[in-house]
Amino acid sequence: MSKNQNKTGSYSFFNCIEKNFDKAARFISIEKGLLEQIKACNSVYRMHFPVKIGKEIKVIEAYRVQHSHHKLPCKGGIRYSMKVNQDEVMTLAALMTYKCAIVDVPFGGAKGGIKIDPQTISSENIEKITRRYTSELIKKNFIGPGIDVPAPDYGTGEREMSWIFDTFLSLRSGDVDALACVTGKPVSQGGVRGRKEATGLGVFYGIRELCHVKEDMYSVGLDVGLVGKKIIIQGLGNVGYHAASFFHESGAIIIALAEREGAIYNEKGLNVSKVFLHLKNNGSILNFPEATNIENTEKALELKCDILIPAALENVIHKNNANRIKAKIIGEAANGPITPEADEILDKKGVIIVPDIYLNAGGVTVSYFEWLKNLSHVRYGRMEKKFRENVNAEFLKVIETVCKKKISIEEKKMILRGPREIDLVRSGLEDTMINGFHKIRDLKKSLKIENMRTAAFVLSINKIIDSYEKLGIFP
């Protein structure tokens, strides 16, 4: 067993990224030392700071990693978890670099983490820790609208981002662009509509685009389109829930949903909203009235389906269960859900894998839109909504005059409505995901690359190289 593997034979997340990078490097003609520079993390800030919790002073371990400065600012979430460690944060920062490059978001990759369990700490103490962490970042110049812009991640959300913004503003008073120091904020504090569901919606757009490609669908024996496709989703957190909702609304059939405690199954389909309500009321998806329980959540991944969406943990598909996976398409909504060995097994079986560094880039894409909104100091749609409605009204008058027919009130409402912020955000996300998919697919075909993951890494690395060359850094 390799030193990079655990007892079950699964690779560490860090090693998975390195192996995928090295596979892609075979298709890139550039000096090895320059590839090593792209792979390496530029800055790692490890900190320990004291916080008074109750009557005791606790020393908190935390990190902020800036993987690449080929573009600034750096961008990446902050997670609160007892599993936070330097290797994990470095790996996630690298992943952010590659994601941003693929979807043409002009950021370098970064990531942060605080080693705490937010479930066991009061809101008051989480606020203390968050504000102290932010002040430590400010001291070392590791946060700022043009330097490094955090966002929510596992264990964090709008509340924590509000505290980060408020702390930054109090220590950088007068900074006209202070709102852009962090994304994922509430709309009332400069956030953007559509951010919560962005990653799940990006997953939906990416898989939907694949399902529109006849050649790819026929290669796995499926018809074109999403309607009627049987889907299994592992994880009903923010990403999994919204992805499941959008697939359900599109006419796909969600036959199974899996969580830590087990899974539920109904071959005829599950109503996602009802399942989520059951989860909120009971603290578990198990014993949902319209489904059968599956005690071992991993067994749900092995059920027969068209599309499998792992949206929770890393390394859930590995060499020990890859041969039992019956899905024809796997969409990686989570980071690193498939190990390199499982990748090879699934490739040989002809399974189409839509990789994480593309598929779950919806969150950072919409974070980019929020950052731009904060820098421009104007809400999306404010400058054009009424103008567009007035223009549409004039067109409508002409149509009614020429056709000599009145249009119904319902049709008028649809035609006259100008774009709202959420319409523009979703439109931008949809366009980004569609373009990203076809760039990866076209590169895969032109270079005869074996799978989409390697093609995605090649695309990403080439874009980073291009940025460095324009900066004059590479000889």
LUMFI-690097 format. One record per residue (C-alpha): residue number from 1; residue in one letter; x, y, z. Coordinates in steps of 0.001 Angstrom, whole numbers, plus 500000, padded with zeros to 6 digits. Example, Ala and Ser with C-alpha at 12.3 -4.5 7.8 and 13.67 -1.06 7.14 Angstrom:
residues 2
{1 "A" {512300 495500 507800}},
{2 "S" {513670 498940 507140}},
This chain:
residues 475
{1 "M" {500000 500000 500000}},
{2 "S" {501302 503468 499066}},
{3 "K" {502248 505852 501898}},
{4 "N" {499650 508230 500435}},
{5 "Q" {496839 505721 500966}},
{6 "N" {494808 504939 504060}},
{7 "K" {493881 501490 505335}},
{8 "T" {490954 501156 502944}},
{9 "G" {493171 501894 499970}},
{10 "S" {491743 505366 499409}},
{11 "Y" {494149 508169 498590}},
{12 "S" {494349 511357 500618}},
{13 "F" {492508 514264 499068}},
{14 "F" {495802 516136 498586}},
{15 "N" {497340 513207 496743}},
{16 "C" {494272 512859 494498}},
{17 "I" {494700 516429 493271}},
{18 "E" {498421 515908 492671}},
{19 "K" {497834 512708 490688}},
{20 "N" {495205 514419 488527}},
{21 "F" {497546 517356 487948}},
{22 "D" {500368 515007 486898}},
{23 "K" {498080 513161 484449}},
{24 "A" {497213 516467 482809}},
{25 "A" {500867 517564 482679}},
{26 "R" {501528 514839 480061}},
{27 "F" {499503 516889 477575}},
{28 "I" {501286 520186 478269}},
{29 "S" {504582 521187 476663}},
{30 "I" {506257 523322 479303}},
{31 "E" {509317 523020 481523}},
{32 "K" {508729 520769 484543}},
{33 "G" {509915 523412 486999}},
{34 "L" {507206 525803 485840}},
{35 "L" {504550 523140 486341}},
{36 "E" {505886 522656 489875}},
{37 "Q" {505440 526384 490475}},
{38 "I" {501785 526188 489391}},
{39 "K" {501240 523157 491647}},
{40 "A" {502835 524695 494754}},
{41 "C" {500974 526809 497346}},
{42 "N" {502365 530335 497384}},
{43 "S" {501450 531377 500940}},
{44 "V" {500405 529400 504010}},
{45 "Y" {499352 531280 507148}},
{46 "R" {498943 529064 510200}},
{47 "M" {497835 530834 513356}},
{48 "H" {496972 530182 516970}},
{49 "F" {495053 532797 518936}},
{50 "P" {493380 532872 522361}},
{51 "V" {489640 533381 522808}},
{52 "K" {487801 533479 526134}},
{53 "I" {484999 530906 526038}},
{54 "G" {482976 530889 529239}},
{55 "K" {485435 531123 532106}},
{56 "E" {488301 529515 530161}},
{57 "I" {490729 530787 527558}},
{58 "K" {490896 528466 524555}},
{59 "V" {493694 528504 521986}},
{60 "I" {492175 528285 518508}},
{61 "E" {494026 526742 515552}},
{62 "A" {493259 528332 512173}},
{63 "Y" {494591 528664 508629}},
{64 "R" {494457 530764 505479}},
{65 "V" {496192 529467 502362}},
{66 "Q" {496747 531406 499139}},
{67 "H" {497581 528819 496505}},
{68 "S" {498187 531061 493492}},
{69 "H" {498802 534732 492802}},
{70 "H" {498623 534453 489005}},
{71 "K" {495499 536581 489392}},
{72 "L" {494381 538734 492294}},
{73 "P" {492506 538758 494534}},
{74 "C" {492694 535199 495816}},
{75 "K" {489322 533593 496485}},
{76 "G" {488079 530731 498605}},
{77 "G" {485790 529734 501448}},
{78 "I" {486354 529376 505175}},
{79 "R" {485298 526132 506835}},
{80 "Y" {484687 525434 510516}},
{81 "S" {485391 521806 511371}},
{82 "M" {487414 519692 513779}},
{83 "K" {488868 517983 510697}},
{84 "V" {490541 521190 509491}},
{85 "N" {494285 520754 508976}},
{86 "Q" {496985 522349 506853}},
{87 "D" {497035 519690 504120}},
{88 "E" {493268 519871 503658}},
{89 "V" {493247 523664 503410}},
{90 "M" {496192 523639 500974}},
{91 "T" {494434 521070 498784}},
{92 "L" {491158 523004 498736}},
{93 "A" {493040 526200 497893}},
{94 "A" {494675 524469 494918}},
{95 "L" {491299 523173 493793}},
{96 "M" {489968 526744 493895}},
{97 "T" {492757 527905 491578}},
{98 "Y" {491875 525284 488980}},
{99 "K" {488110 525902 489307}},
{100 "C" {488445 529631 488802}},
{101 "A" {490617 529163 485719}},
{102 "I" {488184 526719 484083}},
{103 "V" {485168 529033 484407}},
{104 "D" {487108 532220 483556}},
{105 "V" {486708 533786 486995}},
{106 "P" {489730 536115 487496}},
{107 "F" {490848 534921 490937}},
{108 "G" {493741 532956 492355}},
{109 "G" {492734 530080 494606}},
{110 "A" {492621 530356 498400}},
{111 "K" {491017 528596 501352}},
{112 "G" {490641 529072 505076}},
{113 "G" {489721 526961 508055}},
{114 "I" {489211 527139 511796}},
{115 "K" {489531 523961 513847}},
{116 "I" {486317 524105 515871}},
{117 "D" {483034 522238 516015}},
{118 "P" {480370 524909 515439}},
{119 "Q" {477663 522499 516642}},
{120 "T" {479067 522530 520179}},
{121 "I" {479864 526261 520491}},
{122 "S" {477390 529036 521225}},
{123 "S" {476618 531694 518635}},
{124 "E" {478239 534301 520880}},
{125 "N" {481514 532383 521018}},
{126 "I" {481495 531596 517289}},
{127 "E" {481212 535339 516723}},
{128 "K" {484216 535982 518999}},
{129 "I" {486298 533403 517137}},
{130 "T" {485232 534706 513706}},
{131 "R" {486028 538315 514547}},
{132 "R" {489402 537424 516071}},
{133 "Y" {490272 535283 513041}},
{134 "T" {489398 538194 510753}},
{135 "S" {491583 540602 512741}},
{136 "E" {494480 538136 512450}},
{137 "L" {493992 538012 508664}},
{138 "I" {493965 541814 508503}},
{139 "K" {497231 542029 510501}},
{140 "K" {499045 539895 507939}},
{141 "N" {497301 541438 504907}},
{142 "F" {495499 538162 504117}},
{143 "I" {492113 539735 503437}},
{144 "G" {490893 542631 501294}},
{145 "P" {488896 543366 498121}},
{146 "G" {492030 543239 495951}},
{147 "I" {494043 540793 498063}},
{148 "D" {492032 537814 499318}},
{149 "V" {488240 537485 499440}},
{150 "P" {486792 534723 501695}},
{151 "A" {483364 533093 501322}},
{152 "P" {481218 530504 503156}},
{153 "D" {482162 526844 503213}},
{154 "Y" {481392 523833 505399}},
{155 "G" {480164 525053 508808}},
{156 "T" {479849 528710 507825}},
{157 "G" {477245 530900 506131}},
{158 "E" {475827 534404 505767}},
{159 "R" {476071 535087 509498}},
{160 "E" {479822 534476 509670}},
{161 "M" {480432 536474 506484}},
{162 "S" {478546 539420 508046}},
{163 "W" {480844 539303 511082}},
{164 "I" {483908 539184 508815}},
{165 "F" {482700 542209 506841}},
{166 "D" {481832 544178 509986}},
{167 "T" {485234 543442 511556}},
{168 "F" {487060 544389 508352}},
{169 "L" {485101 547641 508080}},
{170 "S" {485800 548570 511706}},
{171 "L" {489551 548122 511190}},
{172 "R" {489637 549555 507669}},
{173 "S" {487162 552400 508089}},
{174 "G" {486834 554602 505039}},
{175 "D" {487596 551825 502533}},
{176 "V" {484968 552540 499891}},
{177 "D" {485220 548981 498556}},
{178 "A" {485044 547268 501964}},
{179 "L" {481872 545360 500985}},
{180 "A" {483957 543399 498475}},
{181 "C" {486271 541994 501191}},
{182 "V" {484057 538906 501534}},
{183 "T" {481252 537243 499577}},
{184 "G" {478311 535098 500613}},
{185 "K" {476873 537969 502664}},
{186 "P" {473144 538519 503239}},
{187 "V" {471501 540527 500442}},
{188 "S" {470874 543319 502956}},
{189 "Q" {474644 543642 503419}},
{190 "G" {475721 543614 499801}},
{191 "G" {475125 539957 499018}},
{192 "V" {473764 538864 495677}},
{193 "R" {470470 537089 495026}},
{194 "G" {470974 533503 493900}},
{195 "R" {474161 532821 495878}},
{196 "K" {472695 530160 498204}},
{197 "E" {471616 527831 495409}},
{198 "A" {474501 528700 493053}},
{199 "T" {476625 525551 493478}},
{200 "G" {473635 523213 493188}},
{201 "L" {472300 525125 490196}},
{202 "G" {475736 524973 488566}},
{203 "V" {475693 521186 489025}},
{204 "F" {472293 521087 487343}},
{205 "Y" {473416 523242 484388}},
{206 "G" {476563 521154 483845}},
{207 "I" {474773 517792 483863}},
{208 "R" {471921 519170 481744}},
{209 "E" {474416 520320 479109}},
{210 "L" {476028 516883 479005}},
{211 "C" {472601 515290 478570}},
{212 "H" {471982 517494 475521}},
{213 "V" {474991 516034 473663}},
{214 "K" {473771 513144 471465}},
{215 "E" {477192 511570 470980}},
{216 "D" {477867 511361 474715}},
{217 "M" {474394 510100 475576}},
{218 "Y" {474457 507412 472918}},
{219 "S" {477898 506277 474168}},
{220 "V" {476329 505269 477498}},
{221 "G" {473036 504036 476022}},
{222 "L" {470850 506943 477121}},
{223 "D" {468411 509210 475308}},
{224 "V" {469079 512933 474965}},
{225 "G" {467681 515223 477665}},
{226 "L" {467054 515108 481405}},
{227 "V" {463366 514149 481383}},
{228 "G" {462900 510672 482832}},
{229 "K" {466533 510217 483845}},
{230 "K" {466827 508300 487132}},
{231 "I" {469085 510125 489579}},
{232 "I" {470633 509298 492959}},
{233 "I" {471997 512120 495114}},
{234 "Q" {474266 511588 498094}},
{235 "G" {474064 514484 500544}},
{236 "L" {471121 516756 501230}},
{237 "G" {473062 519790 502393}},
{238 "N" {472976 523108 500580}},
{239 "V" {474490 521756 497343}},
{240 "G" {472671 518420 497238}},
{241 "Y" {469291 519872 498153}},
{242 "H" {469304 522591 495507}},
{243 "A" {470708 520254 492841}},
{244 "A" {467980 517708 493661}},
{245 "S" {465306 520415 493494}},
{246 "F" {466386 521654 490075}},
{247 "F" {466641 518113 488672}},
{248 "H" {463186 517294 490062}},
{249 "E" {461681 520443 488495}},
{250 "S" {463258 519582 485130}},
{251 "G" {461442 516241 484890}},
{252 "A" {464220 513962 486125}},
{253 "I" {463297 511254 488654}},
{254 "I" {465115 511342 492003}},
{255 "I" {464969 507658 492992}},
{256 "A" {467243 507810 496056}},
{257 "L" {468646 510329 498521}},
{258 "A" {471477 509406 500891}},
{259 "E" {472680 511004 504110}},
{260 "R" {475137 509951 506833}},
{261 "E" {472549 507953 508783}},
{262 "G" {471273 506032 505766}},
{263 "A" {469330 506458 502541}},
{264 "I" {465771 506368 501202}},
{265 "Y" {464629 504843 497928}},
{266 "N" {461558 504959 495696}},
{267 "E" {461916 503731 492119}},
{268 "K" {458976 505921 491007}},
{269 "G" {460610 509057 492386}},
{270 "L" {460883 511156 495544}},
{271 "N" {459389 514587 496103}},
{272 "V" {462470 516569 497176}},
{273 "S" {460536 519309 499001}},
{274 "K" {458605 516743 501047}},
{275 "V" {461805 514869 501921}},
{276 "F" {463504 518079 503031}},
{277 "L" {460508 518999 505213}},
{278 "H" {460626 515501 506735}},
{279 "L" {464360 516000 507425}},
{280 "K" {463725 519347 509157}},
{281 "N" {460933 517943 511296}},
{282 "N" {462607 514659 512254}},
{283 "G" {466343 515327 512003}},
{284 "S" {466743 512462 509521}},
{285 "I" {465595 511463 506048}},
{286 "L" {464937 507915 507263}},
{287 "N" {461361 506652 507681}},
{288 "F" {460056 509003 504985}},
{289 "P" {456496 507682 504374}},
{290 "E" {456851 507442 500589}},
{291 "A" {460155 505555 500518}},
{292 "T" {462048 502472 501652}},
{293 "N" {464949 502834 504099}},
{294 "I" {468472 501719 503156}},
{295 "E" {470519 501353 506349}},
{296 "N" {473972 501487 504743}},
{297 "T" {474258 504815 502928}},
{298 "E" {477110 503515 500758}},
{299 "K" {474799 500856 499318}},
{300 "A" {472626 503619 497843}},
{301 "L" {475530 504611 495597}},
{302 "E" {475469 501125 494101}},
{303 "L" {471811 501151 493047}},
{304 "K" {470946 501066 489360}},
{305 "C" {470458 504598 488006}},
{306 "D" {471337 506846 485082}},
{307 "I" {473070 509637 487017}},
{308 "L" {474813 509551 490392}},
{309 "I" {475549 512846 492169}},
{310 "P" {477913 512558 495172}},
{311 "A" {477335 515923 496897}},
{312 "A" {478767 515406 500370}},
{313 "L" {482072 513728 501203}},
{314 "E" {485398 513017 499521}},
{315 "N" {486579 509487 498620}},
{316 "V" {483084 507916 498780}},
{317 "I" {483748 506025 495542}},
{318 "H" {486961 504031 495847}},
{319 "K" {488624 500871 494549}},
{320 "N" {486517 498665 496835}},
{321 "N" {483117 499782 495515}},
{322 "A" {483825 501259 492058}},
{323 "N" {483053 497974 490290}},
{324 "R" {479626 497903 491921}},
{325 "I" {478640 501394 490757}},
{326 "K" {475888 501027 488139}},
{327 "A" {475433 504696 487201}},
{328 "K" {476226 505665 483613}},
{329 "I" {477059 509273 484522}},
{330 "I" {478645 510564 487737}},
{331 "G" {478517 514280 488499}},
{332 "E" {480971 515323 491205}},
{333 "A" {479057 517935 493174}},
{334 "A" {481359 517350 496172}},
{335 "N" {485110 517922 496205}},
{336 "G" {487078 514748 495449}},
{337 "P" {484367 512087 495835}},
{338 "I" {486194 509606 493539}},
{339 "T" {489699 508283 494225}},
{340 "P" {492264 507920 491387}},
{341 "E" {491992 504114 491482}},
{342 "A" {488206 504278 491271}},
{343 "D" {488572 506733 488406}},
{344 "E" {490511 504151 486390}},
{345 "I" {487957 501418 487110}},
{346 "L" {485027 503641 486115}},
{347 "D" {486823 504835 482963}},
{348 "K" {487247 501221 481848}},
{349 "K" {483522 500649 482425}},
{350 "G" {482727 503604 480141}},
{351 "V" {481172 505766 482865}},
{352 "I" {481134 509494 482092}},
{353 "I" {482529 511444 485047}},
{354 "V" {481868 515195 485152}},
{355 "P" {484708 516419 487405}},
{356 "D" {484445 518525 490536}},
{357 "I" {486848 521254 489375}},
{358 "Y" {484276 522169 486750}},
{359 "L" {480934 520955 488059}},
{360 "N" {480872 522610 491475}},
{361 "A" {482316 525932 490301}},
{362 "G" {478858 527548 490410}},
{363 "G" {479478 528906 493902}},
{364 "V" {482666 530777 493049}},
{365 "T" {481104 532021 489804}},
{366 "V" {478249 533716 491638}},
{367 "S" {480675 534896 494341}},
{368 "Y" {482465 536669 491490}},
{369 "F" {479199 538343 490529}},
{370 "E" {478750 539474 494151}},
{371 "W" {482311 540849 494239}},
{372 "L" {481670 542805 491026}},
{373 "K" {478387 544115 492457}},
{374 "N" {480180 545353 495563}},
{375 "L" {482919 547069 493554}},
{376 "S" {480422 548733 491217}},
{377 "H" {478207 549868 494129}},
{378 "V" {475019 549173 492176}},
{379 "R" {472471 546360 492231}},
{380 "Y" {472243 544168 489128}},
{381 "G" {469282 545285 487028}},
{382 "R" {468906 548710 488622}},
{383 "M" {470223 550563 485576}},
{384 "E" {468329 548565 482973}},
{385 "K" {465204 546930 484419}},
{386 "K" {462781 549818 483867}},
{387 "F" {464374 550750 480537}},
{388 "R" {463941 547180 479291}},
{389 "E" {460304 547134 480461}},
{390 "N" {459601 550383 478580}},
{391 "V" {461235 549064 475400}},
{392 "N" {459275 545807 475690}},
{393 "A" {456048 547799 476100}},
{394 "E" {456738 549677 472858}},
{395 "F" {457442 546403 471037}},
{396 "L" {454210 544992 472403}},
{397 "K" {452211 547937 471057}},
{398 "V" {453725 547465 467597}},
{399 "I" {452990 543709 467641}},
{400 "E" {449357 544274 468653}},
{401 "T" {448932 546973 465991}},
{402 "V" {450469 544907 463177}},
{403 "C" {448747 541656 464152}},
{404 "K" {445470 543394 465065}},
{405 "K" {445181 541114 468055}},
{406 "K" {445247 541768 471785}},
{407 "I" {447726 539779 473840}},
{408 "S" {446440 538222 477085}},
{409 "I" {447261 539773 480466}},
{410 "E" {449397 536746 481468}},
{411 "E" {451409 536926 478243}},
{412 "K" {451852 540685 478662}},
{413 "K" {453268 540225 482158}},
{414 "M" {455791 537726 480845}},
{415 "I" {456849 539891 477883}},
{416 "L" {456976 543219 479743}},
{417 "R" {459004 542101 482760}},
{418 "G" {462533 543478 482860}},
{419 "P" {465397 541385 484271}},
{420 "R" {465710 541195 488057}},
{421 "E" {469023 540633 489803}},
{422 "I" {468388 536920 490236}},
{423 "D" {467510 536582 486526}},
{424 "L" {470828 538157 485533}},
{425 "V" {472815 536121 488064}},
{426 "R" {471297 532828 486926}},
{427 "S" {471722 533766 483281}},
{428 "G" {475406 534527 483881}},
{429 "L" {475872 531251 485760}},
{430 "E" {474125 529253 483044}},
{431 "D" {476273 530803 480320}},
{432 "T" {479440 530168 482359}},
{433 "M" {478647 526496 482963}},
{434 "I" {477657 525864 479328}},
{435 "N" {480826 527497 477989}},
{436 "G" {483012 525669 480513}},
{437 "F" {481532 522306 479592}},
{438 "H" {482128 522727 475864}},
{439 "K" {485687 524024 476342}},
{440 "I" {486531 520895 478328}},
{441 "R" {484774 518601 475873}},
{442 "D" {486361 520221 472798}},
{443 "L" {489842 519970 474351}},
{444 "K" {489208 516333 475258}},
{445 "K" {488358 515549 471640}},
{446 "S" {491137 517601 470028}},
{447 "L" {493932 516158 472209}},
{448 "K" {492337 512682 472447}},
{449 "I" {492359 512829 476239}},
{450 "E" {490883 509801 477991}},
{451 "N" {488380 511547 480247}},
{452 "M" {486804 514877 481184}},
{453 "R" {488747 515205 484439}},
{454 "T" {492145 515188 482768}},
{455 "A" {490835 517508 480042}},
{456 "A" {489552 519915 482722}},
{457 "F" {492950 519992 484431}},
{458 "V" {494708 520561 481088}},
{459 "L" {492350 523455 480304}},
{460 "S" {492902 524948 483750}},
{461 "I" {496697 524646 483711}},
{462 "N" {496915 526140 480217}},
{463 "K" {494906 529160 481349}},
{464 "I" {497147 529646 484383}},
{465 "I" {500253 529380 482183}},
{466 "D" {498755 531993 479872}},
{467 "S" {498203 534346 482815}},
{468 "Y" {501775 533903 484054}},
{469 "E" {503179 534510 480557}},
{470 "K" {501185 537730 480229}},
{471 "L" {502623 538859 483565}},
{472 "G" {506122 538124 482205}},
{473 "I" {506848 535736 485076}},
{474 "F" {507688 532683 482974}},
{475 "P" {510779 532967 480746}},
